[in-house]
Amino acid sequence: MYLFDLHCDTVVEICREKLGLANNTTQLSIDRLAQDTCWCQCYAIFMPDEYRGQAAIDYFQRHHGYFLRQMEKYQEQICQVVSVKELDKAYACGKFAAMLTVEGGSVLAGDLSRIELLSKLGVKMMTLTWNGENEIGSGNSTDHGLTPFGEEVISEMERNRIVIDVSHLNEAGFWQAAKIAKYPMAASHSNCRAVWDHPRNLRDDQIRYIIQTGGIVGLNFYIGFINGQQNPKPQDLLKHVEHFLELGGENTLALGSDYDGADMPAWLDSVEKVQQLYRLMAFEFGRATTDKIFYDNAYHFFEKYEEAVG
Ligand SMILES: [Zn+2]
């Protein structure tokens, strides 16, 4: 099986609970999928909105250190990759691949030079905001967009080959970012607002823009973004997939589970259950399309991005 997941919050969860990457507690644990799975997992370091200055830097370092120690501890099973070329090498060695990402631009502590530093650590993608405000701009719980500093951040991230992740941005910020970005953008974990009207989901014009510009969108498993019910049915999640496909997103949709960051439906609340999701989607949309959503689209997105930014 092939699996490429653009977002999880597992690092912060296991750091808080002092757990390993393989454990019996978290939604995403690396011992629950067969080791021959070609699995690339984006591990986000989630940054709370309110961290500023040195506190933001310390918070990031503590979690990044924990991530590195986990890579060391589980080096037989998983390794960090900094380019898609390294994915196939990891699989050939019988390992899963981990891509490091950041959720929340407070990680920069308002300092543009920290972007280069993140790039050197192998950070591949970063959301500009979380739900609230930071130095870059404001997220989906507010309605104003990017600050002048935030506009500079866009170009500096691209110069350092870090993908702009627009999940959590509000609409004003999204369109501002779209104007400045020279390369395709990602929405790592967002669904369709036309299916379930939540400010964390994307409107059709945003989805069309991402499709037209060669970006990527990760399907989120959080019940609050599926339909707001306690236990949505598979069909309720598939409605989002269907809508993406109707908009022409066959080569744009990927997975962005949000594991360990949110409540999931019972039939999908642990990573091994994605195999059941694969079967459901293959039945509904065909294997070729499902393979694209489960892996190929995300792989090609990063491959093309790396070629484009050089
Ligand atoms: Zn999130």
Boltz pocket constraint, residues with backbone or C-beta under 6 A from the ligand:
constraints:
  - pocket:
      binder: B
      contacts: [[A, 103], [A, 168], [A, 189], [A, 261]]
      max_distance: 6.0
